[in-house]
Amino acid sequence: MDLARFFFGLHAGTHAGEVYEGRMSGSDRVFGGLSEAQMRVRPGPGLNSLVWLLWHMARTEDVAVNLVVAARPQVFDEAWRGA
């Protein structure tokens, strides 16, 4: 197995199954049965919800992969921001 296939296999496990041909991912197993309200609850003072954490992980990936690694614009651009 080459390095790219290994990386993409790990990457697929962190994203929803819709991204990778319907395969169940780790995030599907962990978050799949939760309601929107459960995803948005803040478990305590000063703690963030699961949705907040997932959003920031996605933004970090967007910046790191697109701007730093691929030298291309972020996916979350002005068009997305205005939608």
Secondary structure, 3 states (H helix, E strand, C coil): CCHHHHHHHHHHCCCCHHHHCCCCCHHHHHHCCCCHHHHHCCCCCCCCCHHHHHHHHHHHHHHHHHHHHCCCCCCCCHHHHHC
